[in-house]
């Protein structure tokens, strides 16, 4: 997985954002309707939302890298890595196709797809095994970005995520593999959390101790 390519693309978008302020304009356009669903501080609401959005995008490569590393350490990399590859391919699509990146706003839906994909995999994993794959809750962060993207567009992305995960999990073979079943039966929740403890900064930033979910 080429995490550095994702980071480079984000850096390029940040540079362009500093020039054209596309993400800032998107926040300005959306701020009024977001107030109906998300509590924002009375002061600097737009700036707070913009900082969160940038943080959300920034964490994509860190999150994918963390999940790749921890799943391989736990012995289930063969289960997780195909999903990470899809998230990476989708995020890098503009760079691969040669489409111009004008600012961070064009990476926001890519970040949402990546985070939602992992969230859905986590949910399916819970249904199949009775335990979570990732000891962090991404729901609130994703709901906020869902609101920023707009109901119609975000719902379209959700459908794509659902269909992608459903298609990839259609074959139940992974759940019957001896190595996978041994991992489920022998791992302890404490051990899996220990593996993820190195990435607590991601959990703290995304999940979801958002300062603007309460009125300031």
C-alpha positions in Angstrom: 0.0 0.0 0.0 1.5 3.3 -1.1 0.5 5.5 1.9 3.1 8.1 1.0 1.4 8.7 -2.3 -1.8 9.5 -0.4 0.1 11.9 1.9 1.7 13.6 -1.1 -1.7 14.1 -2.7 -3.0 15.6 0.5 0.0 17.9 0.7 -0.6 19.0 -2.9 -4.2 19.7 -2.2 -3.4 21.7 1.0 -1.0 23.9 -1.0 -3.7 24.6 -3.6 -6.2 25.2 -0.8 -4.0 27.9 0.7 -4.3 29.7 -2.7 -7.9 29.2 -3.7 -9.7 28.5 -0.4 -12.1 26.0 -2.0 -12.7 24.1 1.2 -13.3 27.3 3.1 -15.9 28.4 0.6 -17.6 25.0 1.0 -17.7 25.5 4.7 -19.2 28.9 4.3 -21.9 27.6 2.0 -22.8 24.7 4.3 -22.5 26.3 7.7 -26.1 27.4 8.0 -27.7 24.1 7.2 -25.2 22.2 9.4 -26.4 24.2 12.4 -29.7 22.3 12.2 -28.0 19.0 12.8 -24.6 19.7 14.4 -24.0 22.0 17.4 -21.1 24.3 16.6 -19.5 26.9 18.8 -20.9 30.4 18.7 -17.4 31.8 17.9 -15.3 30.7 14.9 -17.8 27.9 13.9 -16.7 27.9 10.3 -13.0 27.7 11.2 -13.6 24.9 13.7 -15.5 22.9 11.2 -12.8 23.5 8.6 -10.1 22.4 11.0 -12.0 19.2 11.7 -12.5 18.5 8.0 -8.8 18.9 7.3 -8.0 16.6 10.3 -10.5 14.1 8.9 -8.7 14.1 5.5 -5.2 14.0 7.1 -6.0 10.9 9.1 -6.8 8.7 6.1 -3.2 7.6 5.4 -2.4 7.3 9.1 -5.5 5.3 9.7 -4.9 3.0 6.7 -1.3 2.5 7.7 -2.3 1.7 11.3 -4.9 -0.8 10.3 -2.6 -2.5 7.8 0.2 -2.8 10.4 -2.0 -4.0 13.3 -4.0 -6.5 11.1 -0.7 -8.0 9.9 0.6 -8.2 13.4 -2.6 -9.9 14.5 -2.4 -12.4 11.6 -5.4 -11.2 9.6 -3.8 -9.0 7.1 -5.1 -11.2 4.3 -8.6 -10.3 5.4 -8.1 -6.5 5.8 -5.6 -5.6 3.1 -8.0 -6.0 0.1 -10.3 -3.4 1.6 -7.3 -1.1 2.3 -6.3 -1.5 -1.4 -9.8 -0.3 -2.5 -9.6 2.7 -0.2 -6.2 3.6 -1.5 -7.2 3.2 -5.2 -10.2 5.4 -4.8 -8.3 8.1 -2.9 -5.6 8.2 -5.5 -7.9 8.1 -8.5 -7.5 11.8 -9.4 -3.7 11.4 -9.4 -3.9 8.2 -11.4 -6.2 9.6 -14.0 -4.4 12.8 -14.2 -7.4 14.9 -13.2 -6.5 18.2 -11.6 -6.8 18.6 -7.8 -7.9 22.1 -7.1 -8.2 21.9 -3.3 -9.0 19.9 -0.3 -12.7 19.9 -1.1 -12.1 17.4 -3.9 -10.5 15.0 -1.4 -13.3 15.2 1.1 -15.4 12.6 -0.6 -12.4 10.3 -1.0 -11.7 10.6 2.7 -15.3 9.9 3.5 -15.3 6.8 1.3 -12.2 5.5 3.0 -13.4 6.0 6.6 -16.9 4.7 5.8 -15.5 1.6 4.1 -13.5 0.7 7.2 -16.5 1.5 9.4 -18.6 -0.9 7.3 -16.0 -3.6 7.4 -15.9 -3.2 11.2 -19.7 -3.5 11.4 -19.7 -6.7 9.3 -16.8 -8.1 11.3 -18.8 -7.5 14.5 -21.8 -9.3 13.0 -19.8 -12.3 11.9 -17.6 -12.7 15.0 -19.4 -11.0 17.8 -16.5 -8.6 18.5 -15.2 -5.4 16.9 -12.3 -5.3 14.6 -11.3 -1.7 15.5 -11.7 -0.5 19.1 -12.8 3.0 18.1 -16.1 4.6 17.1 -16.0 6.5 13.8 -19.7 7.1 13.5 -19.9 10.8 14.7 -17.0 11.9 12.5 -18.5 10.2 9.5 -22.0 11.7 10.2 -20.5 15.2 10.3 -18.7 14.8 7.0 -21.9 13.2 5.6 -23.7 16.4 6.5 -21.0 18.6 4.9 -21.1 16.5 1.6 -24.8 16.8 1.4 -27.5 14.2 1.9 -27.8 13.1 -1.7 -24.1 12.8 -2.6 -23.2 11.2 0.8 -26.0 8.6 0.4 -24.7 7.7 -3.0 -21.2 7.1 -1.5 -22.8 5.0 1.3 -24.5 2.8 -1.2 -21.2 2.3 -3.1 -19.5 1.4 0.2 -22.3 -1.1 1.2 -22.2 -2.8 -2.2 -18.4 -3.0 -2.2 -18.3 -4.6 1.2 -21.2 -6.9 0.4 -19.6 -8.0 -2.8 -16.2 -8.7 -1.2 -17.7 -10.6 1.6 -20.1 -12.6 -0.5 -17.7 -15.5 -0.3 -17.7 -16.6 3.3 -14.5 -18.6 2.8 -12.4 -16.2 4.9 -14.5 -16.9 8.0 -13.9 -20.7 7.7 -10.1 -20.5 7.2 -8.3 -22.2 10.1 -6.0 -19.2 10.7 -8.8 -16.7 10.8 -10.9 -18.9 13.2 -7.9 -19.4 15.4 -7.4 -15.7 15.7 -11.1 -15.2 16.7 -11.0 -17.9 19.3 -7.6 -17.2 20.8 -7.2 -13.4 20.7 -8.2 -11.4 23.8 -9.9 -8.0 23.6 -7.1 -6.7 25.8 -4.4 -7.9 23.3 -6.2 -6.3 20.3 -6.6 -3.0 22.2 -2.9 -3.2 23.1 -2.1 -3.4 19.4 -4.2 -0.3 18.7 -3.0 1.6 21.7 -0.1 2.9 19.6 -2.7 4.7 17.5 -4.7 6.2 20.3 -4.1 9.6 18.9 -6.2 8.7 15.9 -9.0 7.5 18.2 -8.8 10.6 20.3 -8.9 13.0 17.3 -11.6 11.2 15.4 -13.7 9.4 17.8 -15.5 11.5 18.7 -14.4 14.1 21.2 -15.3 16.9 19.0 -15.2 20.2 20.8 -18.0 21.6 18.6 -20.5 18.9 19.3 -21.3 21.0 22.4 -22.2 24.6 22.4 -19.2 26.6 23.5 
